[in-house]
Amino acid sequence: MFDRITDQDDLIQSTSTLDTNPQIKISVRTKSITPNVTIEMIEFFLRRRGLSVEKRLDSKTDENFHQWTLQLKENNGK
């Protein structure tokens, strides 16, 4: 699955591979809406779409992006 959500010139991009180890990687530009976006808000957004997060695998920030990798529960979308 590949999703893009745009807010003017800002871009949130996510990818996931739905297999036995489903993961999603989320990147948010640091100089955009990031102060208003938290990992909790992203998890809430995913839950509202039927995707439950099992655990947070990775988190990093550089001068351009905040990035998170989340492991989804295997029974999502069933």
Secondary structure as UniProt FT lines:
FT   STRAND          2..7
FT   TURN            8..9
FT   STRAND          10..17
FT   STRAND          23..29
FT   TURN            30..33
FT   HELIX           34..36
FT   HELIX           39..48
FT   TURN            49..50
FT   STRAND          53..61
FT   STRAND          65..72
FT   TURN            74..77
//
